[in-house]
Structure formats: structure tokens, C-alpha cells
Amino acid sequence: MPGSMARRIDVTGAGGVRLAAWEFGDPPKTDRAHDPARSPASSSSGGTDLPGVLLLHGLMGRASHWAPTARWLSARHRAVALDQRGHGRSDKPPQAAYTRDAYVEDAEAALEQLGLGPAVLIGHAMGALTGWQLAAKRPDLVRGLIICDMRASALGTASQHTWTEWFRAWPVPFATLADVRKWFGEDDPWVERPNRARGEFYAEVMAESPDGWRPVFEPEQMLRSRETWVYDAHWEELAQVRCPTLVVRGLDGELGRAEAQEMVRVLPNGQYAEVADAGHLVHYDQPEAWRTAIEPFLNTLADA
């Protein structure tokens, strides 16, 4: 994992797809002779009483995008970030399902196999949607939820068409990682103004191949994953989430204030926070402000 100490734990997802889960930071102290966190069969939270947290990245993301958040959380939680199917170091079988059900079942499998539940789910974008769909489906596994910059309304056909065109515009392979940073941070026609964090975000999902740097995911699988949620609205499942839920948006993100506040209203137990000077990649763009935004909510869960 780039730039961090991380321990990999294998999880078996829906349809037998092998997923990589990552624990960042020092493992929690334990009196046992062996390290139970290494054993997916351990039935408790890694042999400790620390509450579990599962971090779910968005489309094209990877677990390591959560590393600073996970390390910060690890002082008081057992924080695990999942590479979702088709992403990061998890398997990317061409014939696998890239449906909402598959992503939700993968997160459910991770919570159960890692003994994390009932956990706090923290999701960004598509990962947030997975989080609230799982919270609606398995309230016994989820005690709190943080939704970061994800809309509940349908994005529609034009949105999917724009994404298809955007992937075609990528000048792959990139000669160097500096070229990756520059294109996604400055030159990409879809960037409104230079955004260094965006360049870094995409540099983290590239791998070197014989002809240059290419994404660790298949753009076609990303479009397949995306088309299973962009045409639908997700208010109904949001209304079924019973646990305390924090909706966080970046001031310049993709989730507008009015829609975010409507999401809070629809949630049975919703709260709202926003991060100034942040775009869509809130947690990656402004890590300190992001931590400040979510800490009071996490504290109330700890006291509950």
C-alpha cells in the first residue's frame, strides 16, 4: 500500500470473489499470544473491545485513500478499509457481478468475516451508497453510518454518457506518475480549476506496466458498476436506515446543500456536516477538516 504500513486480510466476497481488506496503523494491543486480527475467523473485533469501523472507498478508489483517516481512527477503533471488487488489490474477474447487490454483499461479508459488526460504516460516494444500502438491509451489523458526498437522487443517462466520454479522453498510458498528477490535477477538461489533491488521488490508483502507467482497474468495469445505480434514486433505502447517520458534503462537492439537507430530513436519525474548501474528495482533499467534521459524531456513538 502506498506510503503506509498496512496489513492485508483476505475476505471472500459474493460469488467467491477474493477481496483485500487492510488494517492501517498499529494493531490494537492484545494479551493473546497470537495476533487474532490476522485470522478472519476471529469472532470478536480482533480480540479487543475496540469498536469496528469499515471504510468503503468510491468508484475508482482504493483502501489506501482512507489511510490517514484509518490511522487516526485506530487509536480508538479497529479500522479496516476494503478494496472493493474491481478495485485496488481485490480481484477483478471479467465475468463477476458488478451490481449493487454484489457490492453490498461484499461489505456484509467483510463485516462478518472480520468480526467487525456492529460497526460504523464510513463511505465515500459509491461506497457511501453501499453503506446505506447495507445499513437498511442488515441493521444488526451497522451501529452508525457516515455518508461522504453521495447523492440520493438519480443521476441519469446524460451522467453515464459523460463518464463514458471522460474515460475515452484519458491519455493512457501515462509516461510518468508526474504526468498522471498533472493531467488529473490540471489538464483534464473536466477539471474546473487546478486541484492538486485530485492529481494525487488518481496517481494512487495507477500501476506501472511495460508501456507506462495505467489504472489498476478496468474502466469498463467501472462503467458497469456505475450503471447499476445512476439511473435510480435511493431515497427509499435511505429512509430505512435506522442507525445514527452523518451526511457530510464538501462545499464544492457533487452533493448540493439542499439535497444533503433533504437526505438528513429523510433519514430517521440524520445529522449534517459540511467541509469548506473541499470538493468531492472531501476526506482526501482536506483530511484535517474532514476529521474535525466527523469527530463529534463518532464521540456521540462512543458515548451511546
QUIKA-V325957 format. One line per field, one symbol per residue. phi: phi as a letter, one per 30 degrees, with the letter a starting at -180 (. if undefined). psi: psi as a letter, one per 20 degrees, with the letter a starting at -180 (. if undefined). burial: b if it has 16 or more other C-alpha atoms within 10 Angstrom, else e. Layout:
BEGIN
phi: ???
psi: ???
burial: ???
END
This chain:
BEGIN
phi: .diadbcdbdbcdeiiddcccbcciddedbdddccdddcedddcdiibcdddbcccdceidaeddceddddddddbbccbccddeibhcddbdecddcceeddddddddddddcicddcccbbchedddedddddddbedcbcabccchbdcddcidddddeddddeddddddddbddddeddddbdeedcdbebdddddededccbdbeckcbddccedddddddddbddccbdddddcdddebcccbdecdccddddeddddddddbcbbbbcdhbcddedcdbeddddddcdedddddddd
psi: ppkqpqppppqoapjjppqpqpprrpqqpqiqhrohhioiipirmkjrjpqqppporapiarhihiggghgghihiropppporpiqcjrqlphirplrggggghghggggghikhqprppoqpchhhggghhghhgmhhioiqppoolpqirphrghghgghghghhipmqqpgrhhhgggghhghpiiphqpnghgggghhikqqprhjapqqirohhhghgghiiihiqqkhghgiiohrpppopqqhkaiorgghghhghhhphlqrqqqoqkqbhlghhgmhghgghhighghhhhhi.
burial: beeeebbbbbbebbeebbbbbbbbbebbeeeeeeebbbebebbbbbbbebbbbbbbbbbbbbbbbbbbbbbebbeebbbbbbbbbbbbbbbbeeebbbebebbbbbbbbbbbbbbbbbbbbbbbbbbbbbbbbbbbbebebbbbbbbbbbbbbeeeeeebeeeeeeeeeeeebbeebebbbbbbbbbbeeeeeebebbbbbbbbbbeeeeeebbbbbebebbbebbbebbbeebbebbbbbbbbbbbbbbbbbebebeebbebbebbbebbbbbbeebbbbbbbbbbebbbebbeebbeeeeee
END
